[in-house]
Amino acid sequence: MNNPIPYTPDVERIDQDEADVNAELADTFRQIIETTYRDLGHGFRGVHAKSHALLQARVRVLEGLPPHYAQGVFTEPKSFDALVRISTGAGDILPDSVSLIRGFAIKLVGVEGERLAGSEGDSTQDFLFANGVAFPTPGPKKFLANLKLLAKTTDKVEGLKKAVSAVFRTAEKGVEALGGESALLEQLGGHRHTHPLGESFFTQAPIRYGDYIAKLGVVPLSENFKALEGQEIDIAGRDDALREEIATLLAAQGGEWEICVQLARDLAANPIEDASVAWPEEDNPYVAVAVISIAPQPSWTWDRARVLDDQTAFNPWHGIEAHRPLGAVMRARKVAYAASSELRGRLNGCPLHQPSNADLPA
């Protein structure tokens, strides 16, 4: 196994038109948010608008980590209070019969260290994950093209989205039958109605990992979460089936995930700028560095949504320099997420802020 590649700023390569692409991406987020606000009277996120779980958590860094893995917030065996948000990927609020990618965001509080620009004065560290090892597109250009098409359908073609979703779950090539509009829905299909607590999630794009570069994952650890891997949920007639299934389990049991790290060891096989490439795991596996523990709790309530959905944002650029987001996709998120948060706060009359603790209403 190769040694981990040291982080240096020159591992990133910025395209000449990147600023223009990112500005257009932010504008497309704005269109999605304004459309849902016009239709629903509320400013939701431009992506991952619908939450399924809003959780208090505790993150425990493991003891005895090898030096390459004892980096950043994982340097010492200590614990952090944290907030977790589980979501699905669309920018509009859809019934769970539409199969979508799932998101997992975690916010550690009480984090020390040199802050990233724009998060000075805060004490949080955000990590964002989705249930796929790689991002759907190499960079923001192709993602922007897909998002612009999806923006035209926000809150307007729910029936078509349901149909496409059903087709994708039974036949991967079913999308061609829909003709000209198939491309805009490609990211909706193929995701079975599995239990979110049994999913594994990944940052997809790399981050700085102290002296090195890494991708992170979140993997079920407790036996009750492991037992849910691949388990199908009956969503018939249940618009909020995922939320309900999570609530049933966490009300009584709680559970645990592992945070795992895959270090970059070969920039050809582990590219920084192409987030669509899954880094090979055969000789470079993910290694556990921390445990996320969830005590039994009400996993979703309107009071929690007002705090964690409406007053707080999750953004990989909320954090410390030791975990600087890397690559074109991450740089695009910096622009788009900041614009999204500002607009949501303005529309809802509630500026977003970073919490100083992980307290949530019951």
C-alpha positions, 0 to 999 in steps of 0.5 A: 500500500502506498503512503498517504499523499500529503496535502498541499494547496496545488493538488487543486486545479481550477478551470477558467470558467469555474466562477461563471459556472458556480454563479449560474449554479447558485442562481439555479438554486435560487430558482428552485427555492423561489419556486417552492416558496411561491407554491408552499409559502416557505423557503426550503433548501435548494437540494435535500429539502425534505428531512426524515430525521433530525437527531441529537448525537454523540461522536466518540473519536477512537483511541489508538488511531495510527498517526495518518488517521489521527488528524483534524477533529480526530486527532485525540480520543475525545467526544463531541456533541453533534446534530444529524440530519437525514434527508432526500435529495430533491429541492421540493417536498415530494412523497416518498414514493419518488425514489431519491438519493439519501443524504446524511449531514452531521454537525460537530459542536465545540470544535477547536482549530483554525477556521475556514474563511466564512466560518470564523467565530463558529465552533462547528464542523460539518461533514456531508454525505450521500448514499453513493461512493461517488458523485453523479457527475465529474464536476459542477458543469454537468451537475448544473446542466442536470439541475437546470432541467430539474429546476424547470420541473420543481413542484410541477411533475410529481406524477411523472417523477413517481412514474420514472421512479417506479420504472427505474426500480424495475428496469435500469434502462426504462428512462429511454421510454420517456423521450426528451425529458428523460435526462432531467430525471436520471438522478431520481431513479434506481434507488430502492425504497430501502430503510435509511438507517441501513444505508452507508453514506460517503462524502463522495468528494474529497476533503483535507484530512489534516496533513493528508487528503481523504474521503469519509464514510458513515457505515452502520455499526449497531446490529439493529442498523446493520439488520436494516441494510437493503430492507425494503419499506412499504411506501404504499399510501405513505407520503412520509414512510421513511420518516415514520420508519425511522421514528418507530425504531429510534423511539425505542432503540437508538443505534450507532454508525462508524465514521470511516476514512479513506486516504488518498494514496495515488492521485491518478487513482484517487483524483481530486477534481473528478468527484465521479471516480470512486477511489478503489478500496481493494488496497486502500480500505476505509478505516474507522476513526469514530463512532456516532451514537444516537440515544432513543429519541423522537427523531422528527417533530415540527419543533425540531424542524423549526430549529434544524431545518429552518434556522440551521444550515449544513455546509462542508465549508462550515469547519476548520482548515484541517478539513478544507473541502477539495475539488470543483464540486466542493468549491461549487458548494461553497458558492451555492450553499451560501447563496441558498442559506442567505435566501432561505433566511430572508424568505423565512424571516429567520437568518440562519446561524451556527449552534453553540450546542446540540440541544433540540426540542423533544 
